[in-house]
Amino acid sequence: MAVPFSLSRRGTLKLAATLAGAMVADAMLPAIAADDPDLAEIKALKPGTYVWYPERAPDGFVAIVINLTDQLCFVYRNGVRIGASTVSTGKEGYDTPTGVFTILGKDVDHHSSLYNDASMPYTERLTWSGVALHAGGLPGYPSSHGCVHLPLAFSKLVFGITHLGTPVIIADSHSAPEDVLHPGLIMSEGLEQQLATSATGEGAPQDATAAPEPVSMVVSRADSTITVLKGAQTAVQGPVSIRDPQNPLGNLVYVLMSKDGTAPRWSAVSYEGSGVAAGQAQNALARISVDPSINKQVAALVVPGATLFLTDLPAHPGTRSDGGFVVLAQKVTS
C-alpha cells in the first residue's frame, strides 16, 4: 500500500469554461515553453480530446501532473512528456486537493460507493477518502465531486503505464520536468555508484502486483526532518541540515531515474499550489544535507522510481491524517 503526500486546497477554484480547450490563453500554459513544437496542438485540445506519443520515451518511470488552472493533464515518462489531455476536476464545494500524491490502488472496472454505483472506469486511487483519476464526464470546466476525470481512451493508456507509487502532482501551475545532474542528498560518498550498479534499466513495472513497495521521502524545512516510507510504513526518520533555512524551498517533487546502468539522476517538477510558490530544483536539493548515519539508511532503501518531496510545511504527527501521510497547509485545530 502506498501513501499519499498531499497539501490542502488553498481555496475555491473559479474557472470559466472559456479557459478550456482552444481558448486557453498563452499565459495560462506555464508548463509549455513558447518554442515547444506541441504548443499549438495542446492549446487546440477540445473537451474530451488528448494527444499521445509514447514513442518519445518508450520506457522509464512515469510522473503525472494535473494542472487545475488549465484543466489539463500532462504525462511524463523518464522526464519526457508523452501525452496531454483535457480533464475535469472538482466543482465548487468539491474542490480537488492540490499537492503530491502516489497511486494507492488500481481498478479497471470500479464503481462508486458514494454516488449511486456510478461507473468509474480505469480508477487510480489517490486518497483513501475518495479522490482518484478515472474516466468521466468532460464538459470543459470543473464538474466532478473531487476526482480528476479523463477521456476514456486516455485513462486506459495512462492506466497501462502506471504502477502503485507513481507520483501524481495536482497543482495550479507547474514546470516541465528538469534533470538535476548532481543527485546530492542521499547519494554522496560512493552511494551514487552503488545505486547505478543495482539499477536494472528495465523501467517501471507494468504490472502493479509485481511492483515493489514504493519508497517515498519527504523533507520538511519547517521541521528540518526527512521521513522515508516504504509502502505504508515509516522506515527511516531523522534530522536534516538546510542551508539558509530562513529561505523557502518551494514546492518540488523528484523522481529517481536510471537507465542502462548509468548513474541515477533526479527528474524534478516544480509546482505552485496551496499558496506556496514553485521551487528551484537544483538549488533546493543542493541546500539539503543528511547525517551520514541517516544517509546510509536511506540509501539502502532507495531504488530508481523512488520519489522525494520537498515542502516548507510541517511534517510531524500533528499534521498527519490517519492511514496516510498528509502534509497540511496549516496547523490542525481541534
C-alpha positions as CSV (number, residue, x, y, z in Angstrom):
1,M,0.0,0.0,0.0
2,A,1.4,3.4,-1.0
3,V,0.9,6.5,1.0
4,P,-0.4,9.9,-0.3
5,F,1.5,13.1,0.3
6,S,-0.8,16.0,-0.2
7,L,-1.3,19.7,0.5
8,S,-4.7,21.0,1.3
9,R,-6.5,23.0,-1.4
10,R,-5.9,26.7,-1.0
11,G,-9.3,27.9,-2.0
12,T,-12.2,27.5,-4.3
13,L,-11.2,27.2,-7.9
14,K,-13.1,29.7,-10.0
15,L,-12.7,28.9,-13.7
16,A,-14.9,29.8,-16.6
17,A,-15.5,27.4,-19.4
18,T,-13.8,29.8,-21.8
19,L,-10.4,28.8,-20.2
20,A,-10.8,25.3,-21.6
21,G,-9.6,23.9,-24.9
22,A,-8.6,26.1,-27.7
23,M,-9.5,29.3,-25.8
24,V,-6.8,28.9,-23.2
25,A,-4.5,32.0,-23.4
26,D,-0.8,31.6,-23.9
27,A,-0.1,32.9,-20.4
28,M,-2.2,30.1,-18.9
29,L,0.1,27.4,-20.2
30,P,3.2,27.7,-17.9
31,A,4.1,24.1,-18.4
32,I,4.7,24.6,-22.2
33,A,7.6,26.6,-23.5
34,A,6.9,29.1,-26.2
35,D,9.1,27.2,-28.7
36,D,7.5,23.8,-27.8
37,P,6.5,22.1,-31.0
38,D,3.4,20.7,-29.4
39,L,2.2,24.1,-28.1
40,A,-0.4,24.7,-30.9
41,E,-1.7,21.1,-30.7
42,I,-2.2,21.2,-26.9
43,K,-3.8,24.6,-27.0
44,A,-6.2,23.4,-29.5
45,L,-7.4,20.4,-27.4
46,K,-11.2,20.5,-27.0
47,P,-13.0,18.9,-24.0
48,G,-12.6,15.1,-24.2
49,T,-9.6,15.1,-26.5
50,Y,-5.9,14.3,-25.9
51,V,-2.5,13.8,-27.6
52,W,-0.4,10.7,-27.0
53,Y,3.2,10.0,-28.3
54,P,4.7,7.2,-26.2
55,E,7.5,6.6,-28.7
56,R,9.3,9.7,-27.3
57,A,10.2,7.7,-24.2
58,P,9.4,4.0,-24.7
59,D,10.3,3.1,-21.1
60,G,11.1,4.6,-17.7
61,F,9.3,5.9,-14.7
62,V,6.1,8.0,-15.0
63,A,5.0,11.2,-13.3
64,I,1.6,12.7,-13.9
65,V,0.7,16.4,-13.5
66,I,-2.8,17.7,-13.3
67,N,-2.9,21.5,-14.0
68,L,-6.1,22.8,-12.3
69,T,-5.9,26.3,-13.8
70,D,-5.7,24.9,-17.4
71,Q,-7.8,21.8,-16.8
72,L,-5.1,19.7,-18.4
73,C,-3.2,16.5,-17.6
74,F,0.4,16.1,-18.6
75,V,2.1,12.6,-18.6
76,Y,5.9,12.4,-18.4
77,R,8.0,9.3,-18.7
78,N,11.6,9.3,-17.9
79,G,11.3,13.1,-17.8
80,V,9.8,13.4,-21.3
81,R,6.3,14.4,-22.0
82,I,4.5,11.6,-23.8
83,G,0.9,12.8,-23.5
84,A,-1.5,15.6,-22.6
85,S,-5.2,15.6,-22.2
86,T,-8.2,17.8,-21.1
87,V,-9.6,17.0,-17.7
88,S,-12.5,17.9,-15.4
89,T,-11.7,18.4,-11.7
90,G,-13.8,19.2,-8.7
91,K,-16.6,21.8,-9.0
92,E,-17.2,24.5,-6.4
93,G,-17.7,22.9,-3.0
94,Y,-16.0,19.7,-4.1
95,D,-12.5,21.1,-4.8
96,T,-9.8,18.7,-6.0
97,P,-6.9,19.0,-3.5
98,T,-3.6,20.3,-4.6
99,G,-0.3,18.5,-3.7
100,V,1.7,15.4,-4.4
101,F,0.0,12.0,-4.2
102,T,1.0,8.5,-5.0
103,I,-1.2,5.9,-6.7
104,L,-2.6,3.7,-3.9
105,G,-4.7,1.3,-5.9
106,K,-5.9,0.5,-9.4
107,D,-9.3,-0.9,-10.6
108,V,-10.2,-1.3,-14.2
109,D,-14.0,-1.5,-13.5
110,H,-14.6,0.4,-10.3
111,H,-18.0,1.7,-9.2
112,S,-18.6,4.5,-6.8
113,S,-19.7,3.6,-3.3
114,L,-20.9,7.2,-2.7
115,Y,-22.7,8.2,-5.9
116,N,-25.3,5.6,-6.9
117,D,-22.8,2.9,-8.0
118,A,-21.6,5.2,-10.8
119,S,-19.2,3.6,-13.2
120,M,-15.6,4.9,-12.8
121,P,-13.5,3.0,-15.4
122,Y,-9.7,2.8,-15.0
123,T,-9.7,4.2,-11.5
124,E,-6.4,5.0,-10.0
125,R,-6.9,5.9,-6.3
126,L,-5.0,8.9,-4.9
127,T,-6.5,9.1,-1.4
128,W,-8.5,6.7,0.8
129,S,-11.2,9.4,1.1
130,G,-12.3,9.1,-2.5
131,V,-10.0,11.3,-4.8
132,A,-8.9,9.4,-7.9
133,L,-8.1,9.6,-11.5
134,H,-10.7,7.9,-13.7
135,A,-12.7,8.1,-16.9
136,G,-15.6,10.5,-16.6
137,G,-17.5,13.5,-17.9
138,L,-15.6,16.3,-19.6
139,P,-17.8,19.3,-20.2
140,G,-14.9,21.7,-20.5
141,Y,-14.9,23.0,-16.9
142,P,-14.6,21.6,-13.3
143,S,-17.6,19.4,-12.8
144,S,-16.6,16.4,-10.6
145,H,-17.1,15.6,-6.9
146,G,-13.3,16.0,-6.4
147,C,-11.9,13.3,-8.7
148,V,-10.0,14.0,-11.9
149,H,-12.0,13.0,-14.9
150,L,-10.1,11.8,-18.0
151,P,-11.2,10.8,-21.5
152,L,-12.0,7.1,-21.5
153,A,-9.3,6.1,-24.1
154,F,-6.7,8.3,-22.4
155,S,-7.4,6.9,-19.0
156,K,-6.9,3.4,-20.4
157,L,-3.5,4.4,-21.8
158,V,-2.4,6.0,-18.5
159,F,-3.6,3.1,-16.5
160,G,-1.4,0.8,-18.6
161,I,1.9,2.7,-17.8
162,T,1.5,3.5,-14.1
163,H,2.1,1.3,-11.0
164,L,1.5,1.6,-7.3
165,G,3.6,4.5,-6.1
166,T,3.6,6.5,-9.3
167,P,3.5,10.2,-8.3
168,V,0.6,12.4,-9.3
169,I,1.0,16.1,-8.8
170,I,-2.1,18.3,-8.7
171,A,-1.2,21.9,-8.9
172,D,-2.3,25.4,-10.0
173,S,0.7,25.6,-12.4
174,H,3.9,23.6,-12.9
175,S,7.1,23.5,-14.8
176,A,8.2,20.8,-17.2
177,P,10.5,18.1,-15.7
178,E,14.1,19.3,-15.1
179,D,17.1,17.0,-14.8
180,V,19.1,17.5,-11.7
181,L,22.5,16.4,-12.8
182,H,24.1,16.3,-9.4
183,P,22.0,13.9,-7.3
184,G,23.2,15.1,-3.9
185,L,21.4,14.4,-0.7
186,I,21.2,10.6,-0.5
187,M,24.0,9.7,-2.9
188,S,27.2,11.0,-1.6
189,E,30.4,9.2,-0.9
190,G,30.1,6.4,-3.5
191,L,26.4,5.7,-2.9
192,E,25.6,7.1,-6.3
193,Q,27.7,4.4,-8.0
194,Q,26.1,1.8,-5.7
195,L,22.7,2.7,-7.0
196,A,23.8,2.8,-10.6
197,T,25.2,-0.7,-10.3
198,S,21.9,-2.0,-8.8
199,A,19.7,-0.3,-11.4
200,T,18.1,-2.7,-13.8
201,G,17.4,-0.3,-16.6
202,E,14.1,-2.0,-17.3
203,G,11.9,0.9,-16.3
204,A,8.8,0.8,-14.2
205,P,7.0,-2.5,-13.6
206,Q,4.0,-2.7,-15.9
207,D,2.1,-5.0,-13.6
208,A,1.2,-3.2,-10.3
209,T,1.2,-6.5,-8.5
210,A,4.8,-7.1,-9.5
211,A,6.0,-3.7,-8.4
212,P,8.0,-3.5,-5.2
213,E,6.7,-1.4,-2.3
214,P,7.2,2.2,-3.3
215,V,9.7,4.3,-1.5
216,S,8.6,7.8,-0.7
217,M,10.6,10.5,1.0
218,V,9.6,13.9,2.4
219,V,11.9,16.7,3.6
220,S,10.3,19.4,5.7
221,R,12.0,22.7,6.0
222,A,9.7,23.7,8.9
223,D,10.8,20.6,10.9
224,S,14.3,20.1,9.4
225,T,13.5,16.4,9.1
226,I,13.5,13.6,6.5
227,T,10.9,10.9,6.7
228,V,11.2,7.8,4.4
229,L,8.3,5.4,3.9
230,K,8.4,2.0,2.3
231,G,4.8,1.2,1.4
232,A,2.7,2.5,4.3
233,Q,5.4,2.1,7.0
234,T,7.9,4.7,8.2
235,A,11.3,3.1,7.6
236,V,13.6,6.0,8.4
237,Q,13.2,9.3,10.1
238,G,15.9,11.8,11.1
239,P,17.2,15.3,11.1
240,V,18.5,17.2,8.0
241,S,20.5,20.4,7.7
242,I,19.2,23.0,5.4
243,R,21.4,25.9,4.2
244,D,19.8,29.3,4.6
245,P,16.8,27.8,6.5
246,Q,15.1,31.2,6.6
247,N,14.5,31.0,2.8
248,P,11.7,28.8,1.4
249,L,12.5,25.6,-0.6
250,G,9.2,25.9,-2.5
251,N,7.1,23.0,-3.8
252,L,9.1,20.3,-5.6
253,V,8.8,16.6,-6.4
254,Y,11.7,14.5,-7.6
255,V,11.6,11.0,-9.2
256,L,14.8,9.0,-9.2
257,M,15.6,7.9,-12.8
258,S,18.2,5.4,-14.0
259,K,18.6,3.6,-17.3
260,D,21.0,1.0,-18.7
261,G,23.3,1.1,-15.7
262,T,24.0,4.8,-15.9
263,A,24.3,7.0,-12.8
264,P,20.9,7.8,-11.4
265,R,19.5,11.3,-11.7
266,W,16.6,13.2,-10.3
267,S,13.9,14.3,-12.6
268,A,12.2,17.3,-10.9
269,V,8.9,19.0,-11.3
270,S,8.3,22.3,-9.5
271,Y,4.7,23.4,-9.0
272,E,2.6,26.1,-7.4
273,G,-0.2,25.2,-5.1
274,S,-1.8,25.8,-1.7
275,G,-0.4,29.4,-1.8
276,V,3.2,28.1,-2.0
277,A,5.5,29.1,-4.8
278,A,7.3,26.6,-7.0
279,G,10.9,25.8,-6.0
280,Q,14.2,25.7,-7.9
281,A,15.1,22.1,-8.4
282,Q,18.9,22.1,-8.4
283,N,19.3,24.9,-5.8
284,A,16.8,23.3,-3.4
285,L,18.3,19.9,-3.4
286,A,21.8,21.3,-3.0
287,R,20.8,23.1,0.2
288,I,19.9,19.8,2.0
289,S,22.4,17.6,3.7
290,V,21.8,14.5,5.8
291,D,23.8,13.0,8.7
292,P,26.0,10.1,7.3
293,S,24.3,7.5,9.5
294,I,20.8,8.6,8.3
295,N,22.2,8.8,4.7
296,K,23.3,5.2,4.7
297,Q,19.9,4.0,6.0
298,V,18.1,6.0,3.3
299,A,20.4,4.8,0.5
300,A,19.8,1.2,1.5
301,L,16.1,1.6,0.7
302,V,16.2,3.9,-2.4
303,V,15.9,2.4,-5.9
304,P,15.1,4.0,-9.2
305,G,11.5,5.1,-9.2
306,A,11.6,6.4,-5.6
307,T,10.1,9.8,-5.0
308,L,11.3,12.7,-3.0
309,F,9.0,15.6,-1.9
310,L,10.3,18.9,-0.5
311,T,8.0,21.1,1.5
312,D,8.3,24.2,3.6
313,L,5.4,23.0,5.8
314,P,5.5,20.9,8.9
315,A,5.6,17.1,8.6
316,H,5.1,15.9,12.1
317,P,2.3,13.7,13.7
318,G,0.1,16.8,14.4
319,T,-0.3,17.4,10.7
320,R,-0.9,13.8,9.6
321,S,-4.2,12.1,9.0
322,D,-5.0,8.6,10.0
323,G,-4.0,6.0,7.5
324,G,-1.8,8.3,5.4
325,F,0.9,10.9,5.5
326,V,-0.7,14.2,4.7
327,V,1.2,17.5,4.9
328,L,-1.4,20.1,5.7
329,A,-1.1,23.8,4.6
330,Q,-2.0,24.9,8.1
331,K,-1.9,23.5,11.6
332,V,-4.5,21.1,12.7
333,T,-7.1,22.7,15.0
334,S,-9.4,20.8,17.4
